[in-house]
Amino acid sequence: MQGDGITERKAEHLRVAIEEDVEVPVGAGGTFDAIRLVYQALPELDLEAIDPSVTLFGKRLAFPLMIGSMTGGTAEAGVINRRLAEAAARCGVGMFLGSQRVMLERPDTVATFAIRDVAPEIPLVANIGAVQLNLGVTPADVRSVADRVGADAVVFHLNAAQEAVQAGGDTRFAGLGERLAEAVATVGLPCGVKEVGAGFSIDAVRRLARLPLAFIESAGKGGTSWTLIEGRRATSADGRQLGALFADWGIPSVTSLLACVEHGGGVPIIASGGLRTGLDAARAIAAGASLTAMALPLLRAAARSVDAVVAELEAFRRALVTAMFLVGARDVEALRRTRVRIDRRARPEVYEGRVDDPHVLEGDPR
Ligand SMILES: Cc1cc2nc3c(=O)[nH]c(=O)nc-3n(C[C@H](O)[C@H](O)[C@H](O)COP(=O)(O)O)c2cc1C
């Protein structure tokens, strides 16, 4: 399975993401601790009685976490996907696959995405770059790659910043909103849209809200940076420089999450982008998310073993349940209704300069 550009690129993405420092700091007001939960000293419930389960595509998740979209297409990616899937099945969470475009060029790579034998029941989401719809990929192609892995749904990723920095990246985004609308209407499975770590503005979310989406994954800045990764991989000096210049490009995670929650027309929102703990998940859900997703830490665990992924997932669950106990939320619905305080600098209309805000200081990094 070696030799063509796409599989080599995938292998390099994995190597850089696993071995190098690929996360960008967001600064004050951008990370999930911009959402403050309010402690209830008298929660009036037993920790044991807390039920963090939710339903997705008619299937039960033991707690509201999806393993983020990552990989596929190489032998190493196949091992990682199987470890992630096995851990997901053991812990009762769901999984997004990495981009399956490679399956259209190299049908034999399906084996590196196929995980249903180890995780027959988990919610599983197929993945493809939305820009591929402008480059000849049809809704029928998308449906076929989803069906061949037994996916419950499809997510289209938007990654303009990554493609712009990647040498030879796919940057033909003109008219893509319309292509996406056609695809969502005809694929015949629940469809979602996600970013890859550069987040969504209010305008971007409003455009997406016109589509009949099953979910939007907010994927804001604050975790894995694809502009940083592409800059690291660049072979030319100006490619490296461009990647470094745009390394922290994007809308911070909490800002993107709030834009999605408040302007997404009621579509369920999956919070992600630097979301690292069950406490971050509790904060995101209290701010209006329905689910959460985490990518990089689970990739690094999967590079070690299934047990390492299970340990990450169990720690995540424990922190989420602890936070639910401390705010007195018996279930995820109650958590969504709990009181939160949000740093004003994280608010999308403040971040985007749509309101004059006396609380935002001159020269503030936001
Ligand atoms: C190694 C790696 C590969 C990724 N590949 C994809 C992909 O193929 N499709 C996609 O939609 N997102 C992809 N992502 C982006 C993640 O799904 C996620 O949006 C992003 O990494 C931010 O989350 P994090 O900070 O938890 O890593 C990838 C992330 C990593 C770390």
The ligand as an SDF file (V2000), in Angstrom:
LIG
                    3D

 31 33  0  0  0  0  0  0  0  0999 V2000
   -3.5330   12.5230   13.0400 C   0  0  0  0  0  0  0  0  0  0  0  0
   -4.8190   13.2460   12.8010 C   0  0  0  0  0  0  0  0  0  0  0  0
   -5.4930   13.0490   11.6180 C   0  0  0  0  0  0  0  0  0  0  0  0
   -6.6890   13.7200   11.3410 C   0  0  0  0  0  0  0  0  0  0  0  0
   -7.3650   13.4430   10.1850 N   0  0  0  0  0  0  0  0  0  0  0  0
   -8.5910   13.9660    9.9950 C   0  0  0  0  0  0  0  0  0  0  0  0
   -9.3860   13.5560    8.8730 C   0  0  0  0  0  0  0  0  0  0  0  0
   -8.9640   12.7310    8.0600 O   0  0  0  0  0  0  0  0  0  0  0  0
  -10.6150   14.1230    8.7320 N   0  0  0  0  0  0  0  0  0  0  0  0
  -11.1010   15.0330    9.6290 C   0  0  0  0  0  0  0  0  0  0  0  0
  -12.2370   15.4730    9.4830 O   0  0  0  0  0  0  0  0  0  0  0  0
  -10.3640   15.4370   10.6840 N   0  0  0  0  0  0  0  0  0  0  0  0
   -9.1390   14.9200   10.8940 C   0  0  0  0  0  0  0  0  0  0  0  0
   -8.3980   15.2970   12.0020 N   0  0  0  0  0  0  0  0  0  0  0  0
   -8.8960   16.4100   12.8510 C   0  0  0  0  0  0  0  0  0  0  0  0
   -9.5980   15.9350   14.1150 C   0  0  0  0  0  0  0  0  0  0  0  0
  -10.7510   15.2000   13.8250 O   0  0  0  0  0  0  0  0  0  0  0  0
   -9.9620   17.1260   15.0340 C   0  0  0  0  0  0  0  0  0  0  0  0
  -10.9400   17.9250   14.4100 O   0  0  0  0  0  0  0  0  0  0  0  0
   -8.7650   17.9860   15.3830 C   0  0  0  0  0  0  0  0  0  0  0  0
   -7.6200   17.1720   15.5390 O   0  0  0  0  0  0  0  0  0  0  0  0
   -8.9700   18.7750   16.6630 C   0  0  0  0  0  0  0  0  0  0  0  0
   -9.1820   17.9280   17.7660 O   0  0  0  0  0  0  0  0  0  0  0  0
   -8.0350   17.5830   18.8490 P   0  0  0  0  0  0  0  0  0  0  0  0
   -7.4800   18.8870   19.3240 O   0  0  0  0  0  0  0  0  0  0  0  0
   -8.7550   16.8010   19.9030 O   0  0  0  0  0  0  0  0  0  0  0  0
   -6.9900   16.7660   18.1450 O   0  0  0  0  0  0  0  0  0  0  0  0
   -7.2070   14.6360   12.2890 C   0  0  0  0  0  0  0  0  0  0  0  0
   -6.5170   14.8320   13.5000 C   0  0  0  0  0  0  0  0  0  0  0  0
   -5.3500   14.1560   13.7740 C   0  0  0  0  0  0  0  0  0  0  0  0
   -4.6450   14.3930   15.0780 C   0  0  0  0  0  0  0  0  0  0  0  0
  1  2  1  0
  2  3  1  0
  2 30  2  0
  3  4  2  0
  4  5  1  0
  4 28  1  0
  5  6  2  0
  6  7  1  0
  6 13  1  0
  7  8  2  0
  7  9  1  0
  9 10  1  0
 10 11  2  0
 10 12  1  0
 12 13  2  0
 13 14  1  0
 14 15  1  0
 14 28  1  0
 15 16  1  0
 16 17  1  0
 16 18  1  0
 18 19  1  0
 18 20  1  0
 20 21  1  0
 20 22  1  0
 22 23  1  0
 23 24  1  0
 24 25  2  0
 24 26  1  0
 24 27  1  0
 28 29  2  0
 29 30  1  0
 30 31  1  0
M  END
$$$$
